[in-house]
Amino acid sequence: MVSTIIPVHNRPNLVMEAVASVLAQTYRPIELIVVDDGSTDETPMVLQRLGAQHPEVMRVASHPASRGPGAARETGRRAAAGSYVQYLDSDDLLDPTKFERQVAALETRPEWGLVIGDVAIRRVDGSQPSSTIRSAPQLESGFPALLADRPWETVAPLYRASVLERAGPWLPLFNEEDWEYDGRIAAVGRGMGRVDGVVGIMRRRASDHLSGVGRRIRRSLASRAIARPLLLQHALRAGVTRESAEFQHAVRFLFLLARQCGAAGLPRASRRLFQHVAAWGLPIGRQDIAWYGRLGPVVGWRTLGVLSATVDRLRGALR
């Protein structure tokens, strides 16, 4: 059985279409768990109606207040009974044959922990009439590719439930929680594969996904300050070396994130990130890191973040 988990917050119309794409799957048996993450509009009523229409496959769980997409997915994961798990954002859609193709691949290759596929990217506001395709990479494992980017969208993978159990729970973050989660899965050590063709549609909106930043930049930075160092720790567990170019590139991004957190009024996060940079960075080319470490305790991490942001802007203007 395939269990699909949909977190949703204030998207009554889009979630109906997401649910319909699950019910249209050619593969059976399935179950669908929709987690309402503290919606304040008509979304709960829409979900109650859908659940009453499809009681044999659909269940609805609720959070009284929004706890973020990671917590909502974890609520669904704990309730899931399937051997395979699909995470689906409430504004995305599944190709009707996704489960059929990916389950067949997983049953053929027991060493794989997940299977991905191509994703069509569209806008729901009509500003991009034609689709673009994000092709699934041919990877044997998630690292080191995950250090540079998340090479697939949330709609793309179908996971073995046993691998998710080994990886552990979702973190209650509002941004990059999916990236950290896939890094943890990659560190478990199971391989991965892909199927040909489009397996889902990611629909972009002005507000993006449940974890979109927008006016919540500070909250987003706080989540990233937790997720990114964990991603690097997962990479080391998976066998990526500290000296590798991919790892050092990720360390340099942590340094940028440390400065951004300081400028945004998150001094503790800024200090923690810098400590990771100092521990993981190589000695070569660390002059800027050295002065940042000396000045932080003196002028304060928030003040230093604001100053470094100003310096970065001046550097950009002079290029």
Secondary structure by P-SEA (a helix, b strand, c coil): cbbbbbbbcccaaaaaaaaaaaaacccccbbbbbbbcccccaaaaaaaaaaaaccccbbbbbbcccccaaaaaaaaaaaccccbbbbbccccccccaaaaaaaaaaaacccccbbbbbbbbbbccccccbbbbbccccccccccccccccccccccccccaaaaaaaccccccccaaaaaaaaaaaaccccccccccccbbbbbcccccccccccaaaaaaaaaaacaaaaaaaaaaaccccccaaaaaaaaaaaaaaaaaaaacaaaaaaaaaaaaaaccccccaaaaaaaaaacccccaaaaaaaaaaaaaaaaaac
